C-alpha cells in the first residue's frame, strides 16, 4: 500500500538493514566489533537521498539510497527503481579480509547489500529484482557503484491490488 510519500520510510528500512549488519558496518567504518545497530552512521555515512558532497576529502565510505518513479503498470500500480550508491574513497578501496586475501572494499559492500536485498520481500513492497548497475565518478577521490533494483507493481492507490489482473 505504499504511496510516494512513504519513500523515506522504505529507504529508512534499507538503511537500518545495513547498520544492523556486522560486515556492512565493518566495511563502512573500518572497525571490527562495532556495537550494532550502528545507527550513528545514518546521516554521516548513509544518506536517504543521493548525496555526495564534492568537497569531502576525508577517506570514508558513503552509501546513498534513492527511489525513482517508473511507469504505471495499471491504474493503481507503478514500477520503481531503487538505487543504492556505494561510494568509497580511493585510498580505502583495497581491503584485506579475515583470510588475509586482498579484496575491493566497494565490491565486498555491494555484494553484501545485494545478498540482503535481492529477491527479498521483507520490506513491505513486492519482490526486489536486481537490475544492471553502473559505475559512477561523483568526485575524483571517490569510486561509486550504482546498484539498481526494480520494484514491480508497487501499489500506489492504497487499495487492494488484484495481482492476477496485471501480469
SELOBA-666709 format. One record per residue: residue number from 1; residue in one letter; x, y, z of N, C-alpha, C in turn. Coordinates in Angstrom, 1 decimal, padded with zeros to 4 digits. Layout:
<pts>
<NUM, "A", <X, Y, Z>, <X, Y, Z>, <X, Y, Z>>
...
</pts>
This chain:
<pts>
<1, "X", <000.8, -001.2, 000.0>, <000.0, 000.0, 000.0>, <000.8, 001.3, 000.0>>
<2, "X", <002.1, 001.2, -000.4>, <002.9, 002.4, -000.3>, <002.4, 003.6, -001.2>>
<3, "X", <002.5, 004.7, -000.8>, <002.3, 006.0, -001.5>, <003.7, 006.6, -001.8>>
<4, "X", <003.8, 007.5, -002.7>, <005.0, 008.2, -002.9>, <005.6, 008.8, -001.6>>
<5, "X", <004.7, 009.3, -000.8>, <005.1, 009.9, 000.5>, <005.8, 009.0, 001.4>>
<6, "X", <005.7, 007.7, 001.2>, <006.3, 006.7, 002.1>, <007.7, 006.3, 001.6>>
<7, "X", <008.3, 006.9, 000.6>, <009.6, 006.6, 000.1>, <010.6, 006.6, 001.3>>
<8, "X", <010.5, 007.7, 002.1>, <011.5, 007.8, 003.1>, <011.5, 006.7, 004.1>>
<9, "X", <010.3, 006.2, 004.4>, <010.2, 005.1, 005.4>, <010.9, 003.8, 004.8>>
<10, "X", <010.7, 003.6, 003.5>, <011.3, 002.4, 002.9>, <012.8, 002.5, 002.8>>
<11, "X", <013.3, 003.7, 002.5>, <014.7, 004.0, 002.5>, <015.3, 003.8, 003.9>>
<12, "X", <014.5, 004.2, 004.9>, <015.0, 004.1, 006.3>, <015.1, 002.6, 006.6>>
<13, "X", <014.2, 001.8, 006.2>, <014.2, 000.3, 006.4>, <015.5, -000.3, 005.8>>
<14, "X", <015.9, 000.1, 004.6>, <017.1, -000.4, 004.0>, <018.3, 000.1, 004.7>>
<15, "X", <018.3, 001.4, 005.1>, <019.4, 001.9, 005.9>, <019.6, 001.1, 007.2>>
<16, "X", <018.5, 000.8, 007.9>, <018.5, 000.0, 009.1>, <019.0, -001.4, 008.9>>
<17, "X", <018.7, -002.0, 007.8>, <019.3, -003.3, 007.4>, <020.8, -003.2, 007.4>>
<18, "X", <021.3, -002.2, 006.8>, <022.8, -002.0, 006.6>, <023.4, -001.8, 008.0>>
<19, "X", <022.9, -000.9, 008.8>, <023.5, -000.6, 010.1>, <023.4, -001.7, 011.1>>
<20, "X", <022.5, -002.7, 010.8>, <022.4, -003.8, 011.7>, <023.2, -005.0, 011.2>>
<21, "X", <024.0, -004.9, 010.1>, <024.8, -006.0, 009.6>, <026.2, -005.8, 010.0>>
<22, "X", <026.8, -006.8, 010.6>, <028.2, -006.7, 011.1>, <029.2, -006.4, 010.0>>
<23, "X", <029.1, -007.1, 008.9>, <030.0, -007.0, 007.8>, <029.9, -005.6, 007.2>>
<24, "X", <028.7, -005.2, 006.9>, <028.5, -003.8, 006.3>, <029.1, -002.8, 007.2>>
<25, "X", <028.8, -002.8, 008.5>, <029.3, -001.8, 009.4>, <030.8, -001.8, 009.4>>
<26, "X", <031.4, -003.0, 009.4>, <032.9, -003.1, 009.4>, <033.5, -002.5, 008.2>>
<27, "X", <032.8, -002.8, 007.0>, <033.3, -002.2, 005.7>, <033.2, -000.7, 005.7>>
<28, "X", <032.1, -000.2, 006.3>, <031.9, 001.2, 006.3>, <032.9, 001.9, 007.2>>
<29, "X", <033.0, 001.4, 008.4>, <033.8, 002.1, 009.5>, <035.3, 001.7, 009.5>>
<30, "X", <035.6, 000.5, 009.0>, <036.9, 000.0, 009.0>, <037.3, -000.6, 010.4>>
<31, "X", <036.3, -000.7, 011.2>, <036.5, -001.2, 012.6>, <035.7, -002.5, 012.8>>
<32, "X", <036.3, -003.5, 013.5>, <035.6, -004.7, 013.8>, <034.9, -004.5, 015.2>>
<33, "X", <033.9, -005.3, 015.4>, <033.1, -005.3, 016.6>, <032.5, -004.0, 017.1>>
<34, "X", <032.1, -003.2, 016.1>, <031.3, -002.0, 016.4>, <029.9, -002.5, 016.9>>
<35, "X", <029.5, -001.9, 018.0>, <028.2, -002.3, 018.6>, <027.0, -002.0, 017.5>>
<36, "X", <026.1, -003.0, 017.4>, <025.0, -002.8, 016.5>, <023.7, -002.6, 017.2>>
<37, "X", <022.8, -001.8, 016.7>, <022.9, -001.2, 015.4>, <023.8, 000.0, 015.4>>
<38, "X", <024.5, 000.3, 014.4>, <025.4, 001.5, 014.3>, <024.6, 002.6, 013.6>>
<39, "X", <023.5, 003.0, 014.3>, <022.6, 004.0, 013.8>, <023.3, 005.3, 013.6>>
<40, "X", <024.4, 005.6, 014.3>, <025.1, 006.9, 014.1>, <025.7, 007.0, 012.7>>
<41, "X", <025.7, 006.0, 011.9>, <026.2, 006.0, 010.5>, <025.2, 006.7, 009.6>>
<42, "X", <023.9, 006.7, 010.0>, <022.9, 007.3, 009.2>, <023.0, 008.8, 009.4>>
<43, "X", <023.1, 009.5, 008.3>, <023.4, 011.0, 008.3>, <024.8, 011.4, 008.3>>
<44, "X", <025.7, 010.4, 008.5>, <027.1, 010.6, 008.4>, <027.8, 009.8, 007.3>>
<45, "X", <027.4, 008.6, 007.2>, <028.0, 007.7, 006.1>, <026.8, 007.2, 005.2>>
<46, "X", <025.6, 007.2, 005.7>, <024.5, 006.6, 004.9>, <023.4, 007.7, 004.8>>
<47, "X", <023.0, 008.0, 003.6>, <022.1, 009.1, 003.4>, <020.8, 008.5, 002.7>>
<48, "X", <019.7, 009.1, 003.0>, <018.4, 008.6, 002.4>, <018.1, 009.4, 001.2>>
<49, "X", <019.0, 009.9, 000.5>, <018.9, 010.7, -000.7>, <020.2, 010.6, -001.4>>
<50, "X", <020.3, 011.1, -002.7>, <021.5, 011.0, -003.4>, <022.4, 012.2, -003.1>>
<51, "X", <023.2, 011.9, -002.1>, <024.1, 013.0, -001.6>, <025.6, 012.5, -001.6>>
<52, "X", <026.4, 013.2, -002.4>, <027.8, 013.0, -002.3>, <028.4, 014.5, -002.3>>
<53, "X", <028.9, 014.9, -001.2>, <029.5, 016.3, -001.2>, <030.8, 016.3, -001.9>>
<54, "X", <030.9, 017.1, -003.0>, <032.1, 017.1, -003.8>, <033.3, 017.7, -003.0>>
<55, "X", <033.0, 018.3, -001.9>, <034.1, 018.9, -001.2>, <034.7, 018.0, -000.1>>
<56, "X", <034.1, 016.8, 000.0>, <034.7, 015.8, 001.0>, <036.0, 015.3, 000.5>>
<57, "X", <037.0, 015.4, 001.3>, <038.3, 014.9, 001.0>, <038.7, 013.8, 002.0>>
<58, "X", <037.9, 013.6, 003.1>, <038.2, 012.6, 004.1>, <038.1, 011.2, 003.4>>
<59, "X", <038.9, 010.3, 003.8>, <038.8, 008.9, 003.4>, <037.7, 008.3, 004.1>>
<60, "X", <036.6, 008.0, 003.4>, <035.4, 007.4, 004.1>, <034.6, 006.6, 003.1>>
<61, "X", <033.6, 005.9, 003.6>, <032.7, 005.1, 002.8>, <031.3, 005.8, 002.9>>
<62, "X", <030.6, 006.0, 001.8>, <029.3, 006.7, 001.8>, <028.3, 005.8, 001.0>>
<63, "X", <027.1, 005.7, 001.5>, <026.0, 005.0, 000.9>, <024.9, 005.9, 000.8>>
<64, "X", <024.3, 006.0, -000.4>, <023.1, 006.8, -000.6>, <022.0, 005.9, -001.2>>
<65, "X", <020.8, 006.1, -000.7>, <019.6, 005.3, -001.0>, <018.6, 006.2, -001.7>>
<66, "X", <018.2, 005.9, -002.9>, <017.2, 006.7, -003.6>, <016.2, 005.9, -004.4>>
<67, "X", <015.0, 006.4, -004.6>, <014.0, 005.7, -005.3>, <013.5, 006.6, -006.4>>
<68, "X", <013.4, 006.1, -007.6>, <012.9, 006.8, -008.8>, <011.6, 006.2, -009.2>>
<69, "X", <010.6, 007.0, -009.5>, <009.3, 006.6, -010.0>, <009.5, 006.0, -011.4>>
<70, "X", <008.8, 005.0, -011.7>, <008.8, 004.4, -013.0>, <007.4, 004.5, -013.7>>
<71, "X", <007.1, 003.7, -014.6>, <005.9, 003.7, -015.4>, <004.8, 003.0, -014.6>>
<72, "X", <003.6, 003.5, -014.8>, <002.4, 002.8, -014.3>, <002.2, 001.5, -015.0>>
<73, "X", <002.0, 000.4, -014.3>, <001.7, -000.9, -014.9>, <000.2, -001.2, -014.8>>
<74, "X", <-000.6, -000.4, -014.1>, <-002.0, -000.5, -014.1>, <-002.5, 000.9, -013.5>>
<75, "X", <-003.8, 001.0, -013.4>, <-004.3, 002.3, -012.8>, <-003.9, 002.5, -011.4>>
<76, "X", <-003.5, 001.4, -010.7>, <-003.2, 001.5, -009.2>, <-001.8, 001.1, -008.9>>
<77, "X", <-000.9, 000.8, -009.9>, <000.4, 000.3, -009.6>, <001.4, 000.9, -010.5>>
<78, "X", <002.6, 001.0, -010.0>, <003.8, 001.5, -010.7>, <005.0, 000.7, -010.4>>
<79, "X", <005.9, 000.7, -011.4>, <007.3, 000.1, -011.1>, <008.1, 001.3, -010.6>>
<80, "X", <009.1, 000.9, -009.8>, <010.0, 001.9, -009.2>, <011.4, 001.3, -009.3>>
<81, "X", <012.4, 002.2, -009.4>, <013.8, 001.8, -009.3>, <014.4, 002.2, -008.0>>
<82, "X", <015.0, 001.3, -007.3>, <015.7, 001.6, -006.1>, <017.2, 001.7, -006.4>>
<83, "X", <017.8, 002.8, -006.1>, <019.2, 002.9, -006.3>, <020.0, 003.0, -005.0>>
<84, "X", <021.0, 002.2, -004.9>, <021.9, 002.2, -003.7>, <023.3, 002.6, -004.3>>
<85, "X", <023.7, 003.8, -004.0>, <025.1, 004.2, -004.4>, <026.1, 003.9, -003.3>>
<86, "X", <027.1, 003.1, -003.6>, <028.1, 002.8, -002.7>, <029.4, 003.5, -003.2>>
<87, "X", <029.8, 004.5, -002.4>, <031.0, 005.3, -002.7>, <032.1, 005.1, -001.7>>
<88, "X", <033.3, 004.8, -002.3>, <034.4, 004.5, -001.4>, <035.6, 005.4, -001.8>>
<89, "X", <036.2, 006.1, -000.9>, <037.4, 006.9, -001.2>, <038.4, 006.0, -001.8>>
<90, "X", <039.1, 006.5, -002.8>, <040.1, 005.7, -003.5>, <041.2, 005.1, -002.6>>
<91, "X", <041.5, 005.8, -001.5>, <042.5, 005.2, -000.6>, <042.0, 004.1, 000.2>>
<92, "X", <040.7, 003.8, 000.3>, <040.1, 002.7, 001.0>, <039.7, 001.6, 000.2>>
<93, "X", <039.8, 001.7, -001.1>, <039.3, 000.6, -002.0>, <039.9, -000.7, -001.7>>
<94, "X", <041.2, -000.8, -001.4>, <041.8, -002.1, -001.1>, <041.5, -002.5, 000.3>>
<95, "X", <041.2, -003.8, 000.5>, <040.8, -004.3, 001.8>, <041.3, -005.7, 002.0>>
<96, "X", <041.9, -005.9, 003.2>, <042.3, -007.3, 003.5>, <041.3, -008.0, 004.3>>
<97, "X", <040.7, -009.1, 003.8>, <039.7, -009.8, 004.6>, <040.3, -010.6, 005.7>>
<98, "X", <039.4, -011.3, 006.4>, <039.8, -012.2, 007.5>, <040.7, -013.3, 007.1>>
<99, "X", <040.6, -013.7, 005.9>, <041.5, -014.8, 005.4>, <042.8, -014.3, 004.8>>
<100, "X", <043.1, -013.0, 005.0>, <044.3, -012.4, 004.5>, <044.3, -012.1, 003.0>>
<101, "X", <043.2, -012.3, 002.4>, <043.1, -012.1, 000.9>, <042.8, -010.6, 000.6>>
<102, "X", <043.4, -010.1, -000.4>, <043.1, -008.7, -000.9>, <041.8, -008.7, -001.6>>
<103, "X", <040.9, -007.8, -001.2>, <039.6, -007.6, -001.7>, <039.4, -006.1, -002.1>>
<104, "X", <038.3, -005.8, -002.8>, <038.0, -004.5, -003.1>, <036.8, -004.1, -002.2>>
<105, "X", <037.0, -003.2, -001.3>, <036.0, -002.8, -000.3>, <034.6, -002.5, -000.9>>
<106, "X", <034.6, -001.7, -001.9>, <033.3, -001.3, -002.5>, <032.6, -002.6, -003.0>>
<107, "X", <033.3, -003.5, -003.7>, <032.7, -004.7, -004.2>, <032.2, -005.6, -003.1>>
<108, "X", <033.0, -005.7, -002.0>, <032.5, -006.5, -000.9>, <031.2, -005.9, -000.3>>
<109, "X", <031.2, -004.6, -000.1>, <030.0, -004.0, 000.4>, <028.8, -004.1, -000.5>>
<110, "X", <029.0, -003.9, -001.8>, <027.9, -004.1, -002.8>, <027.4, -005.6, -002.7>>
<111, "X", <028.3, -006.5, -002.7>, <027.9, -007.9, -002.6>, <027.1, -008.2, -001.4>>
<112, "X", <027.5, -007.7, -000.3>, <026.8, -007.9, 001.0>, <025.4, -007.3, 000.9>>
<113, "X", <025.3, -006.1, 000.5>, <024.0, -005.4, 000.4>, <023.1, -006.2, -000.6>>
<114, "X", <023.7, -006.6, -001.7>, <022.9, -007.3, -002.7>, <022.4, -008.6, -002.2>>
<115, "X", <023.2, -009.3, -001.4>, <022.7, -010.6, -000.8>, <021.5, -010.4, 000.1>>
<116, "X", <021.5, -009.2, 000.8>, <020.4, -008.9, 001.7>, <019.1, -008.5, 001.0>>
<117, "X", <019.3, -007.8, -000.2>, <018.2, -007.2, -000.9>, <017.6, -008.1, -002.0>>
<118, "X", <018.4, -008.8, -002.8>, <018.0, -009.5, -004.0>, <016.9, -010.5, -003.7>>
<119, "X", <015.8, -010.4, -004.4>, <014.7, -011.3, -004.3>, <014.0, -011.2, -003.0>>
<120, "X", <014.3, -010.2, -002.2>, <013.7, -010.1, -000.9>, <012.2, -009.5, -001.0>>
<121, "X", <011.4, -010.0, -000.1>, <010.0, -009.5, 000.0>, <009.8, -008.9, 001.5>>
<122, "X", <010.9, -008.7, 002.2>, <010.9, -008.3, 003.6>, <010.7, -006.8, 003.8>>
<123, "X", <010.5, -006.0, 002.8>, <010.5, -004.6, 003.0>, <009.1, -004.0, 002.9>>
<124, "X", <008.1, -004.8, 002.7>, <006.7, -004.2, 002.6>, <006.4, -003.9, 001.1>>
<125, "X", <007.3, -004.1, 000.2>, <006.9, -004.0, -001.2>, <007.2, -005.3, -001.9>>
<126, "X", <006.8, -005.4, -003.1>, <007.0, -006.7, -003.8>, <008.4, -007.0, -004.0>>
<127, "X", <008.6, -008.2, -004.6>, <010.0, -008.7, -004.8>, <010.9, -007.6, -005.4>>
<128, "X", <012.1, -007.6, -004.8>, <013.1, -006.7, -005.3>, <014.0, -007.5, -006.3>>
<129, "X", <014.1, -007.0, -007.5>, <014.9, -007.7, -008.5>, <016.1, -006.8, -008.9>>
<130, "X", <017.3, -007.4, -008.8>, <018.5, -006.7, -009.2>, <018.5, -006.4, -010.7>>
<131, "X", <018.9, -005.2, -011.1>, <019.0, -004.8, -012.5>, <020.5, -004.5, -012.8>>
<132, "X", <020.7, -004.1, -014.0>, <022.1, -003.7, -014.4>, <022.5, -002.5, -013.5>>
<133, "X", <023.7, -002.6, -012.9>, <024.2, -001.5, -012.2>, <025.2, -000.7, -013.0>>
<134, "X", <025.8, 000.4, -012.4>, <026.7, 001.2, -013.1>, <027.8, 001.7, -012.2>>
<135, "X", <028.9, 002.0, -012.8>, <030.0, 002.7, -012.1>, <029.9, 004.2, -012.4>>
<136, "X", <030.0, 005.0, -011.3>, <029.9, 006.5, -011.5>, <031.1, 007.1, -010.8>>
<137, "X", <031.5, 008.2, -011.3>, <032.5, 009.0, -010.6>, <031.9, 010.4, -010.2>>
<138, "X", <031.5, 010.5, -009.0>, <030.9, 011.7, -008.5>, <032.0, 012.7, -008.2>>
<139, "X", <033.2, 012.2, -007.8>, <034.3, 013.0, -007.4>, <035.6, 012.3, -007.8>>
<140, "X", <036.6, 013.0, -008.0>, <037.9, 012.3, -008.4>, <038.4, 011.4, -007.3>>
<141, "X", <038.0, 011.7, -006.0>, <038.5, 011.0, -004.9>, <037.7, 009.7, -004.5>>
<142, "X", <036.5, 009.6, -005.1>, <035.6, 008.5, -004.7>, <035.3, 007.7, -005.9>>
<143, "X", <035.1, 006.4, -005.7>, <034.7, 005.5, -006.7>, <033.3, 004.9, -006.3>>
<144, "X", <032.4, 005.0, -007.2>, <031.0, 004.7, -006.8>, <030.4, 003.6, -007.7>>
<145, "X", <029.6, 002.7, -007.1>, <028.7, 001.8, -007.9>, <027.3, 002.2, -007.6>>
<146, "X", <026.5, 002.2, -008.6>, <025.1, 002.4, -008.5>, <024.4, 001.1, -008.7>>
<147, "X", <024.0, 000.5, -007.6>, <023.3, -000.8, -007.6>, <021.8, -000.5, -007.8>>
<148, "X", <021.2, -001.0, -008.8>, <019.8, -000.7, -009.2>, <018.9, -002.0, -009.0>>
<149, "X", <017.8, -001.7, -008.4>, <016.8, -002.8, -008.1>, <015.5, -002.4, -008.6>>
<150, "X", <014.8, -003.2, -009.3>, <013.4, -002.9, -009.8>, <012.4, -003.4, -008.8>>
<151, "X", <011.5, -002.6, -008.4>, <010.4, -003.0, -007.6>, <009.1, -002.9, -008.4>>
<152, "X", <008.6, -004.1, -008.7>, <007.5, -004.2, -009.6>, <006.1, -004.0, -009.0>>
<153, "X", <005.3, -003.4, -009.7>, <003.8, -003.3, -009.3>, <003.6, -002.8, -007.9>>
<154, "X", <004.3, -001.7, -007.6>, <004.1, -001.1, -006.3>, <002.7, -000.4, -006.3>>
<155, "X", <001.9, -000.8, -005.3>, <000.5, -000.3, -005.2>, <000.6, 001.2, -004.7>>
<156, "X", <000.1, 002.1, -005.6>, <000.2, 003.5, -005.2>, <-001.2, 004.0, -004.9>>
<157, "X", <-002.2, 003.2, -004.9>, <-003.6, 003.7, -004.7>, <-004.0, 003.5, -003.2>>
<158, "X", <-003.4, 002.6, -002.5>, <-003.8, 002.3, -001.2>, <-004.9, 001.3, -001.1>>
<159, "X", <-005.4, 000.9, -002.3>, <-006.5, -000.1, -002.4>, <-005.9, -001.4, -002.7>>
<160, "X", <-006.6, -002.5, -002.4>, <-006.1, -003.8, -002.7>, <-005.9, -004.0, -004.2>>
<161, "X", <-004.8, -004.6, -004.6>, <-004.4, -004.8, -005.9>, <-004.6, -006.2, -006.3>>
<162, "X", <-005.4, -006.5, -007.3>, <-005.5, -007.8, -007.8>, <-004.4, -008.1, -008.8>>
<163, "X", <-003.4, -008.8, -008.2>, <-002.1, -009.0, -009.0>, <-002.3, -009.9, -010.2>>
<164, "X", <-003.3, -010.8, -010.2>, <-003.5, -011.6, -011.4>, <-004.0, -010.8, -012.6>>
<165, "X", <-004.6, -009.7, -012.4>, <-005.2, -008.9, -013.5>, <-004.1, -008.3, -014.3>>
<166, "X", <-003.0, -007.9, -013.7>, <-002.0, -007.1, -014.4>, <-000.7, -007.9, -014.7>>
<167, "X", <-000.7, -009.2, -014.8>, <000.5, -010.0, -015.1>, <001.0, -009.8, -016.5>>
</pts>
